[in-house]
Structure formats: C-alpha cells, structure tokens
Amino acid sequence: MEKKTHYIGTTGLILATFFWGAEFVVEKDVLALISPNYSNAIRFGSASIICTFFLFQKVKKIKIQDIINGSITGIFMGVGFAFQTMGLSTIGAGENALICSAYILIIPLAEWAIFKDYPGNHTFFCAVLVLIGVYLVTYDPDINSFSFDAGELLTLISAFFYTGAIISINYFSSKTDPAILTLIQFYTTTFIALFLALLIEKRPVQFNGLLIVEFIYLIIFATIGAQMLMNFCIKYVSSSAAGMIFSTEFLFAIVLGVIFLKEKTGLLFWIGAALMLGAITFYQYREIKNKQEEVIEFPTSYKIR
C-alpha cells in the first residue's frame, strides 16, 4: 500500500509540474491576442470566483487579519505575475521559465539579509552557476550575440517579487488557513492585474474558440488543478523527491516551447539550462540533507506557481 501511494504521489507531482511548465507555453500563445495584465485579470479573477464557491464555508469565517495577511502576500504575488507575464510577452516561454526559476536561490539570500540566517557556502556556489546559466540562455541566435533586454529584465524582477511572496507566505501560513490565504492572494492578484491593465494596456477586442480553451487550461489546470495536486500528493513523497520534481518545471516549458511555438534554442541555451537545473537540484539536495528531512513542507514553501 505504501509503495502504491508513493507512486500516486510521485505521478501527481509530475503532472502538476507539467501543468506549470505548459502554462508558460499556453500563456505565451494567449499573449498574441490579449495583453499581459488583462490576461492575468481574467485568469485569476475566474480562479477566485471558482475557489470562493468551493471554499464558501471557510469564506464565511474570514477575519480582518486573514484579509491583511493574504493581501500582503498577494501584493508580492500579483506584482510578480505582472512583471513575469509582461516579460513573457517579449521573450520565449522557455527563457521566461528559466529566468523566473532563479527565485529558488534568491530566497535564501533574501532570508540571510532579513533574518541574518547564513545560507551556507553551497548557496553562493549555486547562485553563481545560476547567473552563468542565465547569461548563456539569453544568447540570441538571430543576432549571434548575448541579449538581456526588457523581457529578461522584467522576468528577473518578477523572481524577486516571488521571493517576497514566498517569504511572506511562510510567515503568515501559520496564522491564516492556507486555503483562505491562497484565495485572498488570487483576489489581490486580480485587482493588481486589472489596475495595471486599465492603466497601461488596451482593452482586448479579439476572442476566439482557441483562446477560450487556453484560458480554461490556465484557470482549471495550471492554477487550481496543479495547486490541488501538489497539496494532495506532496504528503506521499519525501521532501527531497518533491523538490527534484519541481526543479523540472522549466524543462517542460523549454521542450513544449520548441515543439508548439517553434522557439529557437542552441547549444549555449541548453548548457545554460543544464547549469541552472544542476545548481537548483544540488541546492535542494544539500538543503534537505542538512535538515535531515525534518521539514516535509520544504518544497511547498519554495513553489509559488
């Protein structure tokens, strides 16, 4: 029975990671017709309404402090999604996913600065590898040179806001029901997206059947479904195994981007991707080994999407 549940848990986490990786590709296609913040407003607004329906009994018990806690984490999350999606509108899905994943190593450095908790020499080693990887994946084969433009910068900025989201979620999750915390994050992200959309973007005028299907995927599978899979399946596998599975998210984005969006990748891109995957995997392995599997929630606290 234990072996069976482990298999179910592993399969579920791989499926959730696939949903998250494919999200970059689907969102990239959506952005061909709808601007970034209008897209986020539709996605998270719909997810908020659906989750409110299923969490109605808990919603009736929400306190003012819950709203404050969720809004603080939601501001970080909402701004992070805004920057990332705006970055995605100008760069490839695989490159966006790779640069965004840098938040995994920004987190311990931020915690060191805030809480004076030294992250260990291995963290700095992995951070250097990630920086080298980011440099390599930004190589543009069309102009035969390295290019770090607005899209890459916006995506990197989003990684810092995701860092703030995760640190604040870790702090407030013991004070507010995680389901309610997530719901308020969704609403806050919706409000931020709608505000930015009305402020700086043109109203969408083109809709078609494919776009509706893509939004269904983003709302049901990449937002609600993947989160539910993670919450249900993570208890059946070790934290180290879950962390390794989550590390493959951007690989799904890269491969699917090449297949469906015909994105160009060269040798340097794949070397950079390998360096980043290796650095993130090694970092997670060392963290789990140092903590001797004491904290089963470790991967969850390092997963924002």
TAMODA-V657964 format. One record per pair of residues at least 4 apart in sequence whose C-alpha atoms are under 6 Angstrom apart, sorted by sequence separation. I is the first residue (numbers start at 1). J is the second residue. D is the distance in whole Angstrom. If there is no record, write none. Layout:
i = (I;I)
j = (J;J)
d = (D;D)
This chain:
i = (5;18;23;31;40;41;42;44;51;52;66;67;70;71;74;81;96;111;112;140;148;150;165;169;185;193;196;197;215;216;217;218;219;220;221;222;229;230;252;253;256;257;258;265;274;277;278;286;288;112;140;173;220;221;258;288;112;139;140;257;139;88;138;139;138;108;244;240;36;36;100;103;107;243;239;100;91;103;90;87;87;25;87;24;83;84;84;83;80;80;80;76;77;76;77;76;73;73;73;66;70;74;78;70;74;70;74;136;137;136;137;136;48;48;133;44;133;133;45;44;130;41;41;98;40;41;97;126;37;38;94;37;94;93;34;47;43;23;20;19;16;12;13;12;9;9;21;17;21;6;6;21;22;17;21;25)
j = (9;22;27;35;44;45;46;48;55;56;70;71;74;75;78;85;100;115;116;144;152;154;169;173;189;197;200;201;219;220;221;222;223;224;225;226;233;234;256;257;260;261;262;269;278;281;282;290;292;117;145;178;225;226;263;293;118;145;146;263;146;96;146;147;147;119;281;288;85;86;155;159;163;299;296;159;151;163;151;151;154;93;155;93;154;155;158;158;158;161;162;161;162;164;165;165;165;168;169;176;181;185;189;184;188;185;189;268;269;269;272;272;186;187;272;186;275;276;190;190;276;190;193;250;193;194;250;279;193;197;253;197;254;257;204;219;219;222;222;222;226;229;230;233;233;236;249;246;250;236;237;252;253;249;253;257)
d = (6;6;6;6;6;5;6;6;6;6;6;6;6;6;6;6;6;5;5;6;6;6;6;6;6;6;6;5;6;6;5;5;5;5;4;5;6;6;6;6;6;5;5;6;6;6;6;6;6;5;6;6;6;6;5;6;5;6;6;6;4;6;6;6;6;6;6;6;5;5;6;5;5;5;5;5;6;6;5;4;5;5;5;5;5;5;5;5;4;5;6;5;6;6;5;5;5;6;6;6;5;4;4;5;5;6;6;6;4;6;5;5;6;6;4;6;6;5;5;5;5;5;5;6;6;5;5;5;5;5;5;5;4;6;6;6;6;6;6;5;4;6;6;6;4;5;5;6;6;5;6;5;6;5;4;6)
